[in-house]
Amino acid sequence: MIHEILPVGMLACNCSVVADEATREAVVIDPGDDIERVQEVLARHHLRPKYIIATHAHIDHVGGIEKLKRATGAAVLMHEEDLPLYRNLAIQAAWLGVAPPGVVDVEQFLKEGDTLSCGSLSLGVLHTPGHSPGSLSLHLPGNHARIFSGDTLFHDSIGRTDLWGGSLDQILRSIHNMLSSFPDETPVFPGHGPATTIGRERVYNPFLRRL
């Protein structure tokens, strides 16, 4: 398996490129910006992007989707409850004082329990609302087990809940379900900052002591 992480954009969103080495099929998770760098990774490994997945539709995670879609033709996927956020990227851009990125159609809306295949890899979809209504996490099982938690669970922290559609109660329930579903050794790759594990966050995350 190939997995490269690129911190992209002004807010250093962790964009992940995940691919099957045999088929060279790839998934790009949260291409928020710096699409030229993402394309360099794809070209270096001779990868064919099958899906572009947004863990949620805040601009720092989806700002580069339009460019990557036009460059690769890969299908754009997200949760339907975040579509209003995606359709209002111009408003989000105004909050940050940047030019609004382009928007493309979403080909598939993901929901809890969906499974996406990419060569021999299989990504399970978890609906983990709280940071936004349609926030998703993705679980890769097997020998390369890992969770892509978006802005739900961070190293020693959790996603903010004071933006539109955020809910502290929801995000804590989402994280509780995640912590109770996966072994302690499962690596977690958040949408910002360093990687962690389920076990570490269970013990040390100060926001989760009430769980």
Backbone bond lengths (Angstrom), bond angles and torsions (degrees), N, CA, C in turn:
res aa  C-N    CA-C-N  psi(-1)  N-CA   C-N-CA  omega(-1)  CA-C   N-CA-C  phi
1 M - - - 1.452 - - 1.520 110.35 -
2 I 1.314 115.75 144.57 1.463 122.52 174.89 1.528 107.73 -107.91
3 H 1.325 116.53 132.24 1.467 121.11 173.86 1.525 108.41 -143.79
4 E 1.316 115.27 113.18 1.464 120.76 175.56 1.526 108.57 -120.42
5 I 1.349 115.10 141.64 1.460 122.19 179.94 1.517 108.79 -116.02
6 L 1.331 115.63 129.34 1.460 121.08 178.35 1.526 108.84 -122.94
7 P 1.331 119.41 113.68 1.468 119.74 170.24 1.530 108.65 -69.09
8 V 1.321 116.99 119.12 1.462 120.73 -173.17 1.529 110.83 -122.38
9 G 1.339 114.95 151.21 1.453 120.98 172.94 1.511 114.11 77.40
10 M 1.347 114.09 176.60 1.459 120.51 -175.14 1.528 113.26 -67.89
11 L 1.343 117.44 -20.27 1.460 120.76 179.33 1.529 112.15 -105.19
12 A 1.339 117.17 10.66 1.470 123.23 174.88 1.521 112.24 52.09
13 C 1.315 115.49 52.92 1.467 120.75 173.37 1.524 109.31 -69.06
14 N 1.312 116.39 135.72 1.463 120.92 177.43 1.529 110.04 -80.49
15 C 1.319 116.30 102.95 1.459 121.88 174.30 1.526 107.79 -89.49
16 S 1.332 117.40 126.08 1.461 121.81 179.82 1.519 110.65 -107.64
17 V 1.316 115.48 133.21 1.460 122.83 170.06 1.521 106.47 -107.83
18 V 1.322 116.01 118.16 1.462 122.44 -176.83 1.520 107.75 -122.08
19 A 1.341 117.58 131.29 1.456 119.14 -174.64 1.518 111.87 -147.86
20 D 1.318 114.60 154.34 1.450 123.25 173.08 1.537 108.23 -87.96
21 E 1.319 116.27 124.19 1.459 119.71 -175.05 1.528 112.89 -66.52
22 A 1.324 117.66 -30.24 1.461 120.13 -176.35 1.526 112.08 -74.35
23 T 1.341 116.29 -47.54 1.470 120.09 -175.11 1.516 112.68 -93.23
24 R 1.351 117.08 -17.17 1.469 124.19 -175.74 1.524 111.91 66.94
25 E 1.333 118.24 13.03 1.469 119.80 172.64 1.520 108.95 -72.99
26 A 1.348 115.94 142.77 1.463 120.47 -174.39 1.524 111.63 -134.48
27 V 1.317 113.67 157.00 1.455 123.51 170.49 1.525 107.12 -121.67
28 V 1.325 116.98 134.26 1.463 121.18 174.85 1.522 107.57 -111.14
29 I 1.318 116.12 120.96 1.464 122.49 -176.75 1.524 109.29 -106.34
30 D 1.314 116.40 123.56 1.470 123.98 174.63 1.530 114.34 59.35
31 P 1.338 117.43 60.40 1.469 119.94 175.48 1.530 110.70 -80.15
32 G 1.320 115.71 82.37 1.447 120.39 -172.91 1.511 115.32 -75.71
33 D 1.333 117.55 -24.91 1.464 121.19 -176.59 1.537 107.36 -175.76
34 D 1.330 115.72 -175.19 1.471 122.23 175.39 1.530 111.40 52.74
35 I 1.319 116.06 48.11 1.461 120.69 -174.56 1.524 111.82 -64.42
36 E 1.325 117.87 -26.77 1.459 119.63 176.59 1.527 110.96 -60.49
37 R 1.321 116.97 -38.33 1.470 120.85 177.95 1.529 110.90 -68.05
38 V 1.327 116.15 -39.29 1.465 119.79 176.82 1.528 110.03 -62.08
39 Q 1.326 116.17 -43.97 1.460 120.30 179.46 1.528 111.77 -64.09
40 E 1.323 117.61 -32.92 1.467 120.87 176.80 1.529 110.50 -62.82
41 V 1.337 116.74 -41.90 1.467 120.21 177.53 1.522 110.22 -63.76
42 L 1.325 116.78 -45.50 1.462 120.32 179.63 1.532 110.94 -60.07
43 A 1.329 116.12 -43.35 1.464 119.65 -178.36 1.521 111.49 -69.03
44 R 1.326 117.03 -39.86 1.466 120.32 -177.28 1.525 111.52 -61.75
45 H 1.345 116.44 -35.47 1.463 120.58 -179.30 1.534 112.28 -97.82
46 H 1.333 116.79 2.85 1.473 121.60 -179.18 1.535 110.87 56.82
47 L 1.332 115.39 51.01 1.458 121.56 -175.27 1.523 112.15 -99.04
48 R 1.345 114.30 149.93 1.464 122.25 175.84 1.525 108.17 -114.67
49 P 1.331 118.37 105.35 1.468 120.07 -179.14 1.527 111.51 -66.10
50 K 1.314 115.43 126.70 1.464 121.89 177.28 1.516 111.18 -95.98
51 Y 1.339 116.24 -41.07 1.463 121.77 -177.78 1.524 110.58 -132.15
52 I 1.321 114.97 145.21 1.461 123.60 165.53 1.522 105.32 -113.75
53 I 1.335 117.25 116.33 1.463 121.48 -173.65 1.523 109.76 -115.82
54 A 1.320 115.68 130.28 1.467 121.53 173.26 1.521 108.77 -102.08
55 T 1.334 116.73 122.20 1.465 118.72 175.17 1.523 110.52 -68.19
56 H 1.337 116.39 -25.29 1.463 122.43 171.47 1.526 106.77 -167.25
57 A 1.327 116.21 172.79 1.470 119.44 -167.50 1.513 114.63 -106.30
58 H 1.330 118.55 28.02 1.458 119.18 169.52 1.524 108.97 -71.95
59 I 1.310 115.91 147.97 1.461 121.86 -168.73 1.520 113.19 -57.91
60 D 1.335 117.87 -33.10 1.465 119.44 -178.20 1.531 112.64 -70.58
61 H 1.345 116.91 -12.23 1.461 121.26 178.41 1.527 112.89 -106.05
62 V 1.314 117.26 -18.69 1.477 119.78 -174.61 1.524 113.49 -124.02
63 G 1.332 118.07 0.43 1.453 121.12 -173.37 1.517 114.84 -62.26
64 G 1.334 117.68 -22.16 1.462 120.47 -179.77 1.515 114.39 -103.43
65 I 1.334 117.28 4.58 1.467 119.66 -175.97 1.520 111.99 -59.83
66 E 1.318 117.03 -45.17 1.466 119.95 -176.31 1.529 110.97 -59.89
67 K 1.320 117.68 -44.96 1.464 120.94 179.47 1.529 111.48 -64.23
68 L 1.327 116.84 -43.20 1.455 120.21 -178.18 1.525 110.91 -69.11
69 K 1.324 116.82 -38.42 1.465 120.67 177.04 1.529 110.25 -60.30
70 R 1.310 116.84 -46.85 1.467 119.72 -178.22 1.527 111.88 -67.73
71 A 1.319 116.70 -29.12 1.466 120.34 -179.59 1.519 113.06 -79.55
72 T 1.349 117.49 -30.53 1.464 120.52 -170.88 1.521 114.30 -119.32
73 G 1.327 118.16 -24.50 1.458 120.65 -175.36 1.511 114.48 77.51
74 A 1.331 118.64 4.04 1.465 121.49 -178.85 1.528 110.69 -64.51
75 A 1.320 115.99 149.18 1.465 121.95 -179.30 1.528 110.48 -71.82
76 V 1.334 116.16 138.59 1.469 122.86 -179.52 1.524 108.86 -97.17
77 L 1.344 116.55 127.70 1.455 122.78 -175.40 1.523 110.22 -130.07
78 M 1.328 116.21 140.97 1.465 122.83 171.70 1.514 108.61 -162.12
79 H 1.308 118.04 178.64 1.462 122.03 176.01 1.522 109.32 -84.72
80 E 1.320 115.99 140.71 1.463 120.77 -174.94 1.524 112.52 -62.09
81 E 1.328 117.51 -29.38 1.462 119.66 -177.21 1.525 112.49 -69.77
82 D 1.322 117.44 -13.37 1.466 119.96 175.95 1.525 112.60 -98.84
83 L 1.321 117.44 4.25 1.460 119.65 179.76 1.528 112.42 -60.55
84 P 1.346 120.50 -40.38 1.472 119.09 176.46 1.532 112.85 -57.98
85 L 1.331 117.63 -37.26 1.459 120.37 176.63 1.522 110.52 -64.15
86 Y 1.315 116.03 -43.24 1.468 119.89 -177.85 1.525 111.11 -66.62
87 R 1.313 116.55 -38.40 1.463 120.26 -179.72 1.526 112.47 -70.49
88 N 1.318 116.44 -14.13 1.467 120.71 -178.94 1.523 111.92 -114.58
89 L 1.330 115.85 39.62 1.463 119.71 177.80 1.524 111.96 -62.92
90 A 1.327 117.59 -29.71 1.465 119.82 179.52 1.528 110.65 -62.70
91 I 1.329 116.66 -39.05 1.470 120.26 177.81 1.524 109.86 -67.55
92 Q 1.333 116.80 -43.28 1.461 119.65 177.74 1.528 111.05 -61.06
93 A 1.331 116.20 -40.40 1.467 120.17 179.63 1.524 110.74 -63.41
94 A 1.336 117.13 -39.57 1.460 121.17 179.22 1.525 111.07 -62.36
95 W 1.343 117.35 -36.86 1.471 119.82 177.33 1.526 111.10 -60.48
96 L 1.330 116.78 -35.71 1.466 121.44 -177.57 1.524 112.96 -92.44
97 G 1.340 116.70 -8.19 1.446 120.30 -179.73 1.514 113.47 72.11
98 V 1.340 116.81 34.86 1.465 121.31 179.79 1.526 108.74 -123.31
99 A 1.330 115.73 164.56 1.461 120.09 177.55 1.523 109.89 -69.68
100 P 1.333 117.60 141.22 1.469 119.45 -178.79 1.519 111.47 -71.09
101 P 1.326 118.41 135.53 1.466 121.00 176.11 1.526 110.46 -77.79
102 G 1.329 115.59 165.89 1.453 120.19 175.98 1.518 111.52 -72.78
103 V 1.318 115.39 161.90 1.465 122.64 179.88 1.527 107.95 -125.96
104 V 1.329 117.20 140.73 1.463 122.06 176.50 1.526 108.72 -123.63
105 D 1.321 116.34 168.42 1.455 120.63 177.37 1.528 110.35 -67.81
106 V 1.317 115.22 146.36 1.462 121.56 173.83 1.522 107.56 -91.60
107 E 1.338 116.79 120.23 1.467 120.09 -175.22 1.518 113.94 -78.90
108 Q 1.333 116.86 -28.37 1.461 119.22 -177.17 1.517 109.64 -147.28
109 F 1.330 115.42 132.67 1.456 120.76 174.63 1.523 108.97 -95.41
110 L 1.325 115.47 126.68 1.447 121.63 -178.22 1.519 110.61 -90.14
111 K 1.327 115.31 152.37 1.461 120.96 177.69 1.522 109.55 -143.36
112 E 1.315 115.63 165.44 1.457 121.98 178.60 1.533 110.48 -51.28
113 G 1.343 114.86 131.54 1.455 119.86 175.95 1.511 115.20 91.99
114 D 1.338 117.97 -10.55 1.468 119.74 176.33 1.523 110.08 -64.41
115 T 1.337 115.40 153.69 1.457 122.37 175.44 1.516 109.29 -128.96
116 L 1.312 116.30 133.08 1.458 122.18 179.36 1.522 109.10 -115.34
117 S 1.327 116.98 129.95 1.451 120.98 178.61 1.519 110.01 -99.79
118 C 1.321 114.27 141.71 1.468 121.79 177.91 1.516 106.14 -142.84
119 G 1.333 117.14 95.13 1.445 119.53 -169.34 1.512 109.41 60.28
120 S 1.320 117.24 -128.86 1.465 121.24 178.57 1.530 112.90 -85.38
121 L 1.320 117.05 -4.56 1.460 121.14 -178.96 1.518 110.59 -85.04
122 S 1.326 115.61 150.25 1.464 121.21 179.66 1.520 108.40 -135.43
123 L 1.315 116.86 119.32 1.465 121.94 -179.29 1.525 109.90 -104.44
124 G 1.332 116.09 122.68 1.448 121.15 175.95 1.522 110.58 -90.51
125 V 1.318 116.33 141.30 1.466 122.55 -176.64 1.523 109.93 -100.05
126 L 1.328 116.19 128.41 1.462 123.45 174.91 1.525 108.29 -116.16
127 H 1.334 117.49 127.38 1.458 120.08 173.52 1.517 107.25 -85.43
128 T 1.340 116.33 113.91 1.467 121.54 -174.94 1.527 109.98 -124.80
129 P 1.337 118.12 67.83 1.463 120.93 -176.96 1.521 112.19 -67.97
130 G 1.323 114.46 163.51 1.465 121.58 178.49 1.514 110.73 139.76
131 H 1.324 116.77 -49.74 1.468 119.83 172.15 1.522 109.13 -72.32
132 S 1.307 115.26 -40.08 1.463 123.29 171.10 1.524 106.44 -147.85
133 P 1.343 118.48 163.72 1.472 119.46 -176.94 1.522 113.46 -61.91
134 G 1.330 117.23 -33.76 1.453 120.50 -176.89 1.503 114.81 -105.70
135 S 1.312 117.83 21.34 1.468 119.87 -179.52 1.526 111.10 -59.91
136 L 1.333 115.07 136.41 1.456 122.76 179.26 1.519 110.19 -120.82
137 S 1.329 114.79 153.38 1.454 121.73 162.93 1.522 107.03 -122.90
138 L 1.310 116.64 155.52 1.461 122.27 -177.78 1.509 109.15 -123.36
139 H 1.338 115.81 136.58 1.459 120.90 -177.99 1.520 109.99 -118.92
140 L 1.324 115.44 124.66 1.455 122.21 174.30 1.527 107.44 -104.11
141 P 1.330 118.90 114.82 1.471 120.91 -177.44 1.524 112.50 -87.53
142 G 1.333 115.17 -177.31 1.454 120.65 172.17 1.515 114.06 84.52
143 N 1.339 115.12 -153.87 1.467 120.67 -175.62 1.519 113.11 -63.68
144 H 1.316 116.72 -25.19 1.464 120.75 -179.57 1.535 110.81 -107.71
145 A 1.313 117.00 32.93 1.462 121.82 -173.75 1.517 111.74 -54.12
146 R 1.322 115.32 136.46 1.459 122.31 176.21 1.511 108.64 -169.81
147 I 1.332 115.12 161.15 1.456 122.34 176.96 1.518 108.58 -121.11
148 F 1.317 115.54 133.68 1.457 121.82 170.71 1.527 105.88 -101.61
149 S 1.339 116.69 107.71 1.458 120.61 -167.11 1.522 114.17 -96.91
150 G 1.337 117.94 3.89 1.459 118.43 -178.41 1.517 110.40 55.46
151 D 1.333 115.94 -137.52 1.467 120.15 178.28 1.525 111.50 -103.57
152 T 1.335 116.11 29.52 1.463 120.18 176.42 1.520 110.58 -86.66
153 L 1.320 117.20 -57.08 1.462 121.97 -177.31 1.520 109.50 -121.22
154 F 1.348 116.12 128.25 1.455 122.89 177.80 1.526 110.21 -115.85
155 H 1.325 115.80 170.50 1.455 122.22 169.98 1.518 108.23 -63.45
156 D 1.345 116.20 111.21 1.465 123.45 179.01 1.525 113.38 61.85
157 S 1.317 118.36 23.29 1.459 119.40 -179.85 1.533 109.66 -159.70
158 I 1.332 115.14 -178.82 1.461 121.95 176.19 1.527 107.84 -136.14
159 G 1.328 115.83 166.38 1.452 119.92 178.75 1.518 112.19 -67.46
160 R 1.321 115.77 151.45 1.464 119.92 178.51 1.524 109.59 -68.95
161 T 1.317 115.92 150.93 1.461 120.83 -176.50 1.529 112.02 -124.95
162 D 1.340 117.01 14.65 1.457 120.54 -177.41 1.525 112.58 -97.85
163 L 1.328 118.13 6.79 1.453 121.48 175.83 1.525 109.50 -92.44
164 W 1.354 116.53 173.60 1.461 120.29 -176.84 1.532 110.99 -55.19
165 G 1.334 116.00 128.99 1.452 121.41 177.11 1.510 114.99 80.22
166 G 1.336 117.55 2.64 1.458 120.12 -179.51 1.516 112.42 -77.78
167 S 1.322 116.64 154.46 1.463 121.35 -179.98 1.521 108.90 -154.38
168 L 1.334 116.58 120.11 1.459 120.36 178.16 1.523 111.09 -63.37
169 D 1.337 117.32 -43.77 1.463 119.98 179.53 1.527 110.76 -59.92
170 Q 1.327 116.56 -42.67 1.462 119.73 -179.57 1.513 112.43 -65.27
171 I 1.316 117.24 -44.67 1.468 118.37 -176.63 1.523 110.70 -67.07
172 L 1.320 117.59 -35.60 1.462 119.79 177.61 1.523 110.97 -67.68
173 R 1.342 117.86 -38.02 1.463 120.02 175.37 1.523 110.71 -64.67
174 S 1.340 116.07 -41.73 1.469 119.88 179.12 1.520 110.88 -60.50
175 I 1.332 116.62 -44.22 1.463 120.26 -178.60 1.527 110.50 -69.71
176 H 1.326 117.35 -38.23 1.469 120.37 176.36 1.522 110.58 -57.63
177 N 1.338 117.07 -44.42 1.465 120.37 178.84 1.528 111.11 -63.52
178 M 1.327 116.20 -37.93 1.462 120.61 179.07 1.527 110.49 -66.87
179 L 1.327 116.90 -45.91 1.456 121.08 -177.93 1.519 111.28 -64.36
180 S 1.332 116.77 -35.06 1.457 120.41 -176.83 1.519 112.84 -82.64
181 S 1.333 117.40 -11.25 1.467 120.72 -173.96 1.516 114.22 -99.68
182 F 1.346 117.99 -18.33 1.462 119.71 -171.55 1.525 111.25 -128.55
183 P 1.331 117.05 149.50 1.470 120.84 -179.31 1.523 112.11 -64.01
184 D 1.330 115.11 157.14 1.458 121.48 -178.28 1.521 112.57 -57.18
185 E 1.332 117.70 -34.05 1.458 120.13 -174.16 1.531 113.24 -79.54
186 T 1.320 118.30 -2.09 1.453 120.72 -177.16 1.526 110.78 -65.63
187 P 1.340 118.95 121.25 1.466 120.65 176.49 1.522 110.99 -68.31
188 V 1.323 115.16 145.33 1.463 122.21 177.41 1.523 108.38 -123.85
189 F 1.335 115.72 126.11 1.458 121.57 178.50 1.526 108.19 -111.32
190 P 1.341 117.40 103.27 1.462 121.56 -176.12 1.530 112.12 -77.78
191 G 1.324 114.08 171.14 1.454 120.58 178.50 1.517 114.03 -73.94
192 H 1.319 118.05 -14.48 1.469 123.51 175.71 1.522 107.55 -147.99
193 G 1.334 116.44 148.17 1.445 120.63 172.78 1.524 113.88 80.56
194 P 1.339 115.95 -171.71 1.464 120.65 -173.00 1.519 113.11 -75.80
195 A 1.328 114.46 161.88 1.460 121.22 175.36 1.525 109.71 -71.45
196 T 1.329 114.89 163.30 1.454 120.93 178.80 1.526 107.56 -148.76
197 T 1.323 117.06 -165.68 1.458 121.16 174.29 1.525 109.06 -134.62
198 I 1.317 115.16 160.35 1.466 120.09 176.31 1.532 110.08 -57.17
199 G 1.335 116.81 -44.94 1.459 120.48 -177.09 1.514 113.11 -64.35
200 R 1.319 116.83 -41.50 1.458 119.70 178.97 1.523 110.69 -60.93
201 E 1.325 116.71 -46.03 1.464 119.12 -177.60 1.518 111.28 -68.50
202 R 1.310 116.76 -33.17 1.460 119.89 177.65 1.528 111.02 -60.05
203 V 1.334 115.99 -35.92 1.467 120.99 -175.09 1.523 112.73 -91.59
204 Y 1.342 117.12 -43.24 1.459 120.36 -166.32 1.530 115.36 -107.36
205 N 1.303 118.84 -16.12 1.464 119.05 -175.10 1.531 109.95 -70.12
206 P 1.339 118.19 115.66 1.463 119.95 -174.37 1.533 113.46 -66.60
207 F 1.323 117.71 -21.77 1.456 120.37 -179.88 1.525 112.99 -78.72
208 L 1.337 116.52 -12.04 1.462 119.49 -172.07 1.525 112.69 -107.03
209 R 1.304 117.61 8.30 1.466 119.61 -176.77 1.516 112.04 -68.23
210 R 1.339 116.49 -18.07 1.465 118.82 178.30 1.524 111.57 -82.72
211 L 1.353 118.42 -8.74 1.465 120.71 -175.89 1.525 110.74 -82.82
